[in-house]
């Protein structure tokens, strides 16, 4: 379909978006995949600026927070075309930590 290839800011796409119900908008927002879209150079620059500002804010908060446990998680970069979301790092559970401690203390499996 030709409509699918129109820029998102075009009058046609704006009119189609304006006709969506709140439920349809929410459904599209939940399944949104910006990494599959087309971005202009301007949109790429805006995303880079957004990431830089969020990173600076994060660093500022970390510098002014005394306890490491109170520091926020680092910000996720804005998703871009061709790049999927970052994979979550595995969390060390209490059971895994205890098992690791035992192994380090000479308790072979």
Buried (B, 14 or more C-beta within 10 A) or exposed (E): EEEEEBEEEEEEBEEEEEEEEEEEEEEEEEEEEBEEEEBEEEBEEEBEEEBEEBEEEBEEEEEEEEEEEEBEEEBEBBBBBEEEEEEEEEEEEEEEEEEEEEEEEEEEE
